[in-house]
Amino acid sequence: MLSQKNIFLKKEGDSYFKRNYLKIKNRNYAKDRLTNVVQKVIKNYKNNLSILAVGCCDGGMLNFLSHKYKKIKCFGIDPSSLAIKSQKNKKIILKKATADKIPFKSNKFDILVFNFCLYLCDDNDLSKIVFETDRVTKKNSFLIIYDFHYPGITYVKYKHLKKIFSRKMDNSKIFLWHPNYNLVRKKIMSHKGDKLFRDENLNKVSISILKKSNV
């Protein structure tokens, strides 16, 4: 069976970074909608906390947060070696990895962010991703999911590689079956992409905040 994970680890992760380099480099994180949501969650903590960004790319959001908040320790994983090597902030720890096998110890993170990456994860890895998420997060931690949003589930061809399909769904549902997670807030928005679909629902994105219960 085709593994999209392996394709991104071997080549497409780097290709994505190179294609979008200027957009990534020039992103204004002070006005970035995901970063603003993450900052609102950070305000729930008075003491030091650790945050993990899955699909961190070059760690730009983490770099912004690291400079703004002294109380946080920032970590990230991404399938692109080029993206990870481009980050020069030594206070941030970035590793080449995917969400089904997170290379950090258990019970480590107060906040875990999925940054527009779940839609490309293999169906067969989703249960592993939930397990790993639950393993590395603390009790009473927050899970933030930024991704495409679709009321049902459908698969759309990935325009950069014919063999890959992106999965459109409400990605919070990947975790909400688990008794440890409850939905705190969800905001659905239009996606400012370069491809428009006849079905307007395929152009929606959402940011969901989930809370991990103290069980």
N, C-alpha and C positions, 0 to 999 in steps of 0.2 A: 504494500500500500504506500502511496506517495506521502512523504513526510514534509509538510510545509515548514516545520520547525528546522529540519536539516537544510532545506533550501535557503532559509534566512541566515542560518549560522554559517553556511559555506560561502554565500555570495550575495543574496538579495538584501541582507541587512546593510552591508557596505554600499551596495548600489543605491538603496533608498537614501542613505546619508549623503552620497555624492550628488544625487539628483536634487535634493532639497537643501543643500548646504547653505546657500545664500539666505533662504527663507528662515532656516534654523538659526543662523548666525545673527540675523537682524531682528529676531523676535523680541518684542517689548513685553517682558514678563510682568511689568508693573500693571499692564492692561490685559494680560492673558487671562481668559475666563477660568481655566483649570487652576492656575496659580492662585487666583483670588479665592476660589473655593477652598483650596488647601490652606490658605492663610486663615480663613474663618475657623477651620477645624483646629489649627495650631493654637488658637486663642483659648481653646478648652483646657490647655495645659499651663500650669504655673511653673512647673519645674522642667528639668531637662527631658528631652524626648528624642526618639530615633524615628526617622522616616525612610521608607524604601520606595523608590520609583521603579516600577516594572515597565520596560519600554522607555528608559530614561534618555535614549539617544545620546547626545553629547553632555548630558547632565546640566543643561542650561537652566532649567527651573530650579534644580537643587543648588546650583551656584548662586542664583538670585536669593533663595531662601537662606542659604548659609551666611551670606553677607548681611542680611537683614535681621536675622534672629540668632543671637549667641547661644540660645538654649537648645538648639537642635543639632543632632548629628545626622548627616545625610549619606545615604547609600543608594546605589542604583544598579540595575542589570539591563543589558541590551544585547541582541545578537550581533551587533556591528562592532568589530574591532576598531575600525577607523573612528567611529563616533566616540568610543570610550577613550581612546588614546588622545583625542583632541582636547579633553578636559585637563586644564592645568592647575585647578584648585586642589591642592594636596589634602585639604581637610575633607574632601568628598571621596568616598570609596566606591569605585565603579568596577563591575566585573562583567565579563562576557558570559551570558547565561540566558536561559529561558525560564518562564514561570512554572513549568512542570518540575523543575529541579533547582530550587533557589539555594545558592551557595552560602547561606548564613545560618547561624545556630538558631535553635528553637527559642520561642518566647522573647524575641529581640526587639520587635518594632511596635511603636505606638500608633503609627499611621502607615498604611500601605496604599500606594496609588497605582492604578493600572492606567497608563497613559496611551490611549488609542492603540491597543495592541491585541486585545482579546478577539477581535473580529477575524484575525488571521491565524489564531491558534487552532491546531488540529482538534477535531471533535474527540478523538480518542485520548487526548491529553487533558480534557476539561476536569475530570475527576481528580487527576493528579494535581492540577492547578489549585483546586479547592483544598485538597489535603495540605499542600505546601503553604498556601496562604494561612490556613488555620494553624499550622505548625510554627511559623516564624512570627506570628503576631501575638501580642500580649492580651490578657483579659481586659475588657473594656476599651480595646483599641478601635480605630476607625478604618474603614475600607472605602476608598474613593475610586469610582469607575467612570472614566471618560471614554466614550466609544460611540459607534453608530447605534441608533435606536430604531427598532422595527417591532410593531405590535405582535407579529407572529415570528416565523423563522423562514429565511430564504437564503439562497446562495447566489452570489454575483461574481462573475469572472473578474479576476484581478488584472487590470489593464496592462501591467508591466510584464507579466509572465502568464502565458496561456494555461499552464498546468495548475495554477493556483486559483482558489476561490475564496472570497471573503464571505463570512457568515453574518448576516444582518438579523439582529434580534434584540431583545431587552437583556443586556448582559448582566444586569443585577440578578436575574433569575438563576444564573449559574450558581449563585451562592445562597439565595434566599430559601432554598429547600432545606438548607442546613439549620438545625435548631439554634446554633450559636449566633446567627446573624439576623438582624432586623433592619428594615429600611427606615432611615431617618428623614431623608429628603431626596427628591428627584426633580431635575429640571430638564425639560425637553426643548431643544432648539433646532433651528435650521443649520445645515452644514454648508459652509461656503466653499464648496469643492469646485473642481473644474469640469465635472460631468453631472449633467442633470438627467434624472430618470423620469419616465412618464408617471410612475407611481411616486407621488410626493413623499410618501412615508420612507422611501429609500434614501431621501436626502435629509433625514433627521438624525441628530445626535443627542445624547443625554449625559448629564453628570449625576451620578447617584452616590449618596453617602449612606453607608451601612455601619451599624454599630455592633461590635462583637460583645455578646453578653458575658457576664461574670459567672460562668458555669464551671 
